[in-house]
Amino acid sequence: MKKLGQREEQIMQVLWEHGPLFVKEIIEFLPDPKPHYNSVSTMVRILATKGYIDHKAFGKTHQYFAVLKKDAYQTKAVNDVLGSFFNNSYSEMVAYFAKKEKISEDELENILKMIKNNK
């Protein structure tokens, strides 16, 4: 699975959160400046060709929905960052964000609690 471009990722986020949608509805949820209808339509067809989304036909128009699960893409994206920047070390990654984002000890404890609750 390849990393998506910025606009492709935005379209996927919209479909994960609000889908299934028609192209004109997808555009409504995209940030300003709004892309042209034809641009979004092309990107949607490319995402469908890649197998990330599919559609249901309603006459000449199509309603699109995500096939790729958000969790699967999220895992791949995080693993890519982990490998590229943190030597595949979750500890290094958490330490980086703790230092850069000034995460407090309480916040780190909350993160650990969330991890334990998800097991």
GIRA-V665459 format. One record per residue. N is the residue number from 1. RES is the residue in three letters. OMEGA is omega as a letter, one per 30 degrees, with the letter a starting at -180 (none if undefined). D_CENTER is the distance of its C-alpha to the mean C-alpha in whole Angstrom. Layout:
N/RES/OMEGA/D_CENTER  N/RES/OMEGA/D_CENTER
This chain:
1/MET/a/13  2/LYS/l/12  3/LYS/l/10  4/LEU/l/9  5/GLY/a/10  6/GLN/a/10  7/ARG/l/10  8/GLU/l/9  9/GLU/l/5  10/GLN/l/7  11/ILE/l/9  12/MET/l/6  13/GLN/l/5  14/VAL/a/9  15/LEU/l/10  16/TRP/a/8  17/GLU/a/10  18/HIS/a/13  19/GLY/f/13  20/PRO/a/16  21/LEU/l/16  22/PHE/a/19  23/VAL/a/18  24/LYS/l/20  25/GLU/l/18  26/ILE/a/15  27/ILE/a/16  28/GLU/a/18  29/PHE/a/14  30/LEU/a/13  31/PRO/l/15  32/ASP/f/18  33/PRO/a/20  34/LYS/l/19  35/PRO/l/18  36/HIS/a/21  37/TYR/a/21  38/ASN/l/22  39/SER/l/19  40/VAL/l/16  41/SER/l/19  42/THR/a/19  43/MET/l/15  44/VAL/l/15  45/ARG/l/17  46/ILE/l/16  47/LEU/l/13  48/ALA/l/15  49/THR/l/18  50/LYS/l/15  51/GLY/a/15  52/TYR/l/11  53/ILE/l/13  54/ASP/a/16  55/HIS/l/19  56/LYS/a/22  57/ALA/l/25  58/PHE/a/27  59/GLY/a/29  60/LYS/a/28  61/THR/a/25  62/HIS/l/22  63/GLN/a/19  64/TYR/l/16  65/PHE/a/14  66/ALA/l/11  67/VAL/l/13  68/LEU/l/10  69/LYS/a/9  70/LYS/a/6  71/ASP/a/8  72/ALA/l/9  73/TYR/l/6  74/GLN/a/6  75/THR/l/10  76/LYS/a/10  77/ALA/l/9  78/VAL/l/11  79/ASN/l/14  80/ASP/l/14  81/VAL/a/14  82/LEU/a/16  83/GLY/a/18  84/SER/a/19  85/PHE/a/19  86/PHE/l/21  87/ASN/a/23  88/ASN/a/21  89/SER/l/22  90/TYR/l/20  91/SER/l/23  92/GLU/a/23  93/MET/l/19  94/VAL/l/20  95/ALA/l/24  96/TYR/a/22  97/PHE/l/20  98/ALA/a/23  99/LYS/a/25  100/LYS/a/23  101/GLU/l/22  102/LYS/l/25  103/ILE/a/24  104/SER/l/27  105/GLU/l/28  106/ASP/l/28  107/GLU/l/24  108/LEU/l/24  109/GLU/l/26  110/ASN/l/24  111/ILE/l/21  112/LEU/l/24  113/LYS/l/25  114/MET/l/21  115/ILE/a/21  116/LYS/a/24  117/ASN/a/23  118/ASN/a/21  119/LYS/none/23
